[in-house]
Amino acid sequence: MIISMVIAFLISVLMGMGVGGGGLFIIYLTQYLNLDQMTSQGTNLIFFILAGGASLFYHFRKRKIYPLQIAIMILFGMLGSYIFSHLANVISPHIPKIVLGILLTFSGAYVLVTSFIKKKK
């Protein structure tokens, strides 16, 4: 129980910093807590909303909040949530796990390659 709380705290710190702890959290939930993929993704979404809400205090203080961009993100976030929640009921439960693995692999490779390119310059 304490280990789960420590891991949740560390991942929420990463999420709040924008590092992308959500992928790590889903891996933790599916591999170590043996939750199914849909439950893990739903838990990650709730966790992200809470962690992101906590980081809003920092952004409000630094005046880095842009209302038009927020409105656009809310609109497309709601639209995407609606579409993909219905899609999740139709597709096989294994597909989201495969897609997540592919996305994490490509995003990790992208960060690795771009960091090498930046070091050479």
KETORVEX-427851 format. One line per 10 residues: number of its first residue (from 1); their letters; for each residue y, x, z of N, C-alpha, C. Coordinates in Angstrom, 2 decimals, padded with zeros to 5 digits. Example, Ala and Ser with C-alpha at 12.3 -4.5 7.8 and 13.67 -1.06 7.14 Angstrom:
BEGIN
1> AS> -005.69 013.19 007.80 -004.50 012.30 007.80 -003.30 013.20 007.80 | -002.25 012.85 007.08 -001.06 013.67 007.14 000.03 012.90 007.87 $
END
This chain:
BEGIN
1> MIISMVIAFL> -001.19 000.83 000.00 000.00 000.00 000.00 001.26 000.87 000.00 | 001.30 001.88 000.85 002.47 002.75 000.93 002.62 003.55 -000.37 | 001.50 004.00 -000.94 001.57 004.75 -002.19 002.15 003.86 -003.29 | 001.74 002.59 -003.34 002.28 001.67 -004.35 003.77 001.47 -004.16 | 004.23 001.40 -002.93 005.66 001.23 -002.67 006.44 002.47 -003.10 | 005.91 003.64 -002.83 006.58 004.89 -003.22 006.63 004.99 -004.75 | 005.52 004.69 -005.42 005.50 004.73 -006.88 006.47 003.71 -007.46 | 006.50 002.51 -006.90 007.43 001.48 -007.37 008.88 001.94 -007.20 | 009.18 002.56 -006.08 010.54 003.06 -005.85 010.91 004.14 -006.86 | 010.01 005.09 -007.07 010.30 006.18 -008.01 010.48 005.65 -009.44 $
11> ISVLMGMGVG> 009.65 004.70 -009.82 009.78 004.13 -011.16 011.06 003.33 -011.28 | 011.46 002.62 -010.22 012.72 001.87 -010.29 013.92 002.81 -010.39 | 013.83 003.98 -009.76 014.91 004.97 -009.90 014.99 005.43 -011.36 | 013.84 005.71 -011.98 013.82 006.10 -013.38 014.37 004.99 -014.27 | 013.99 003.75 -014.00 014.50 002.63 -014.79 016.01 002.50 -014.66 | 016.50 002.63 -013.44 017.94 002.51 -013.20 018.73 003.60 -013.89 | 018.11 004.75 -014.06 018.78 005.87 -014.74 018.62 005.76 -016.25 | 017.83 004.81 -016.72 017.65 004.63 -018.15 016.63 005.57 -018.75 | 015.76 006.14 -017.93 014.79 007.11 -018.42 013.62 006.43 -019.13 | 013.34 005.19 -018.81 012.23 004.50 -019.44 011.00 004.44 -018.56 $
21> GGGLFIIYLT> 011.21 004.15 -017.30 010.10 004.07 -016.37 009.21 002.87 -016.59 | 009.64 001.92 -017.43 008.84 000.72 -017.67 007.48 001.02 -018.26 | 007.44 001.95 -019.19 006.15 002.34 -019.76 005.24 002.96 -018.72 | 005.82 003.76 -017.86 005.05 004.37 -016.76 004.54 003.30 -015.80 | 005.39 002.31 -015.54 005.00 001.25 -014.62 003.84 000.43 -015.18 | 003.87 000.14 -016.47 002.78 -000.62 -017.08 001.49 000.20 -017.05 | 001.60 001.48 -017.32 000.41 002.34 -017.24 -000.14 002.34 -015.82 | 000.74 002.43 -014.84 000.30 002.41 -013.44 -000.38 001.08 -013.11 | 000.21 -000.02 -013.53 -000.35 -001.33 -013.21 -001.70 -001.57 -013.88 | -001.81 -001.14 -015.15 -003.07 -001.39 -015.85 -004.17 -000.41 -015.48 $
31> QYLNLDQMTS> -003.82 000.87 -015.32 -004.85 001.88 -015.11 -005.26 002.05 -013.64 | -004.28 001.95 -012.74 -004.57 002.23 -011.33 -004.74 000.97 -010.49 | -004.06 -000.10 -010.86 -004.21 -001.35 -010.12 -005.10 -002.34 -010.84 | -005.56 -001.97 -012.04 -006.50 -002.78 -012.84 -006.00 -004.19 -013.13 | -004.69 -004.34 -013.37 -004.16 -005.63 -013.79 -004.31 -005.75 -015.30 | -004.43 -006.99 -015.80 -004.51 -007.15 -017.25 -003.15 -006.88 -017.88 | -003.14 -006.69 -019.18 -001.94 -006.25 -019.89 -000.79 -007.26 -019.77 | -001.07 -008.54 -019.94 000.00 -009.55 -019.89 000.60 -009.65 -018.50 | -000.21 -009.60 -017.47 000.30 -009.62 -016.10 001.14 -008.38 -015.83 | 000.68 -007.24 -016.33 001.44 -005.99 -016.15 002.79 -006.06 -016.84 $
41> QGTNLIFFIL> 002.82 -006.58 -018.05 004.08 -006.67 -018.77 005.03 -007.67 -018.11 | 004.51 -008.77 -017.62 005.36 -009.73 -016.91 005.91 -009.16 -015.62 | 005.07 -008.45 -014.89 005.51 -007.79 -013.66 006.56 -006.73 -013.97 | 006.35 -005.99 -015.04 007.32 -004.98 -015.46 008.66 -005.62 -015.81 | 008.63 -006.76 -016.47 009.86 -007.45 -016.84 010.65 -007.87 -015.59 | 009.97 -008.45 -014.63 010.65 -008.86 -013.38 011.17 -007.63 -012.65 | 010.36 -006.58 -012.60 010.75 -005.35 -011.94 011.97 -004.73 -012.62 | 011.99 -004.76 -013.96 013.11 -004.20 -014.70 014.39 -004.99 -014.45 | 014.28 -006.30 -014.38 015.47 -007.12 -014.13 016.05 -006.78 -012.77 | 015.21 -006.62 -011.76 015.70 -006.27 -010.43 016.29 -004.86 -010.39 $
51> AGGASLFYHF> 015.61 -003.91 -011.03 016.12 -002.53 -011.04 017.40 -002.44 -011.85 | 017.45 -003.13 -012.98 018.66 -003.14 -013.79 019.82 -003.81 -013.08 | 019.52 -004.88 -012.35 020.57 -005.56 -011.59 021.16 -004.66 -010.53 | 020.33 -003.85 -009.91 020.83 -002.92 -008.89 021.73 -001.85 -009.51 | 021.44 -001.44 -010.73 022.26 -000.41 -011.37 023.59 -000.97 -011.89 | 023.71 -002.30 -011.95 024.97 -002.89 -012.40 026.15 -002.53 -011.50 | 025.89 -002.37 -010.22 026.98 -001.99 -009.31 027.62 -000.68 -009.75 | 026.80 000.28 -010.12 027.31 001.57 -010.59 028.13 001.38 -011.86 | 027.58 000.63 -012.80 028.26 000.46 -014.08 029.56 -000.34 -013.95 | 029.57 -001.33 -013.07 030.83 -002.06 -012.84 031.88 -001.14 -012.23 $
61> RKRKIYPLQI> 031.45 -000.30 -011.31 032.39 000.62 -010.67 032.96 001.62 -011.67 | 032.13 002.08 -012.58 032.57 003.06 -013.58 033.21 002.38 -014.80 | 033.24 001.05 -014.79 033.83 000.25 -015.88 033.16 000.55 -017.23 | 031.85 000.60 -017.21 031.09 000.83 -018.44 030.41 -000.45 -018.93 | 030.95 -001.59 -018.57 030.39 -002.87 -018.96 031.24 -003.42 -020.10 | 030.62 -003.73 -021.24 031.32 -004.26 -022.40 030.81 -005.68 -022.66 | 031.63 -006.69 -022.41 031.18 -008.09 -022.48 030.57 -008.49 -023.83 | 031.13 -008.05 -024.94 030.58 -008.44 -026.24 029.17 -007.87 -026.43 | 028.97 -006.62 -026.05 027.65 -006.02 -026.17 026.65 -006.71 -025.25 | 027.09 -007.09 -024.07 026.20 -007.79 -023.14 025.81 -009.15 -023.72 $
71> AIMILFGMLG> 026.77 -009.87 -024.29 026.47 -011.17 -024.88 025.47 -011.04 -026.02 | 025.63 -010.03 -026.86 024.70 -009.81 -027.97 023.30 -009.48 -027.45 | 023.23 -008.62 -026.43 021.92 -008.26 -025.86 021.25 -009.46 -025.20 | 022.03 -010.29 -024.51 021.45 -011.49 -023.89 020.92 -012.43 -024.95 | 021.69 -012.65 -026.00 021.27 -013.56 -027.07 019.97 -013.09 -027.73 | 019.93 -011.83 -028.14 018.73 -011.33 -028.79 017.57 -011.16 -027.81 | 017.86 -010.87 -026.56 016.81 -010.79 -025.55 016.15 -012.13 -025.33 | 016.96 -013.19 -025.26 016.41 -014.54 -025.10 015.60 -014.96 -026.32 | 016.13 -014.66 -027.49 015.43 -015.00 -028.73 014.10 -014.25 -028.82 | 014.12 -012.95 -028.55 012.90 -012.16 -028.59 011.89 -012.60 -027.54 $
81> SYIFSHLANV> 012.36 -012.93 -026.35 011.46 -013.41 -025.30 010.78 -014.70 -025.70 | 011.54 -015.58 -026.29 010.98 -016.88 -026.73 009.92 -016.66 -027.80 | 010.27 -015.88 -028.82 009.34 -015.67 -029.94 008.08 -014.95 -029.48 | 008.25 -013.86 -028.73 007.08 -013.06 -028.38 006.26 -013.66 -027.25 | 006.84 -014.54 -026.43 006.01 -015.23 -025.43 005.07 -016.22 -026.11 | 005.55 -016.85 -027.17 004.67 -017.74 -027.94 003.65 -016.95 -028.74 | 004.05 -015.82 -029.26 003.13 -014.96 -030.00 002.03 -014.42 -029.09 | 002.37 -014.14 -027.84 001.39 -013.60 -026.90 000.27 -014.59 -026.62 | 000.54 -015.88 -026.76 -000.49 -016.89 -026.55 -001.44 -017.01 -027.73 | -001.05 -016.47 -028.88 -001.83 -016.61 -030.10 -002.69 -015.38 -030.39 $
91> ISPHIPKIVL> -002.18 -014.19 -030.08 -002.88 -012.96 -030.46 -003.90 -012.55 -029.40 | -004.73 -011.62 -029.77 -005.74 -011.09 -028.85 -005.06 -010.29 -027.74 | -005.57 -010.35 -026.52 -004.95 -009.61 -025.41 -005.00 -008.09 -025.58 | -005.83 -007.59 -026.48 -005.93 -006.15 -026.68 -004.80 -005.60 -027.55 | -004.21 -006.45 -028.36 -003.17 -005.99 -029.29 -001.94 -005.47 -028.56 | -001.41 -006.16 -027.52 -000.23 -005.59 -026.83 -000.51 -004.22 -026.22 | -001.72 -004.00 -025.74 -002.08 -002.71 -025.16 -002.05 -001.62 -026.23 | -002.56 -001.93 -027.41 -002.57 -000.97 -028.51 -001.15 -000.69 -028.98 | -000.35 -001.75 -029.13 001.03 -001.59 -029.58 001.83 -000.76 -028.58 | 001.65 -001.04 -027.29 002.36 -000.27 -026.26 001.97 001.21 -026.33 $
101> GILLTFSGAY> 000.69 001.48 -026.49 000.24 002.87 -026.61 000.85 003.58 -027.80 | 000.92 002.87 -028.93 001.51 003.46 -030.13 002.99 003.72 -029.92 | 003.71 002.75 -029.35 005.14 002.92 -029.11 005.43 004.07 -028.15 | 004.64 004.17 -027.07 004.84 005.26 -026.13 004.55 006.61 -026.77 | 003.52 006.67 -027.61 003.18 007.92 -028.28 004.29 008.35 -029.23 | 004.78 007.40 -030.05 005.84 007.74 -031.00 007.15 008.07 -030.30 | 007.50 007.33 -029.26 008.76 007.63 -028.57 008.67 008.98 -027.84 | 007.53 009.29 -027.26 007.35 010.59 -026.63 007.41 011.72 -027.64 | 006.78 011.53 -028.79 006.82 012.55 -029.84 008.24 012.73 -030.37 | 008.97 011.64 -030.51 010.36 011.71 -030.99 011.23 012.51 -030.02 $
111> VLVTSFIKKK> 011.10 012.22 -028.73 011.89 012.94 -027.74 011.52 014.42 -027.73 | 010.24 014.71 -027.85 009.79 016.10 -027.86 010.34 016.85 -029.07 | 010.24 016.25 -030.25 010.71 016.91 -031.48 012.23 017.07 -031.44 | 012.97 016.04 -031.04 014.43 016.16 -031.01 014.91 017.17 -029.96 | 014.16 017.30 -028.86 014.56 018.30 -027.87 014.37 019.72 -028.41 | 013.32 019.95 -029.20 013.14 021.26 -029.83 014.23 021.53 -030.86 | 014.61 020.51 -031.62 015.66 020.67 -032.64 016.99 020.99 -031.96 | 017.30 020.35 -030.85 018.54 020.59 -030.14 018.58 022.00 -029.55 | 017.43 022.50 -029.10 017.37 023.85 -028.52 017.61 024.91 -029.59 | 017.18 024.66 -030.82 017.36 025.64 -031.90 018.81 025.74 -032.33 $
121> K> 019.58 024.66 -032.14 020.99 024.68 -032.55 021.78 025.38 -031.53 $
END
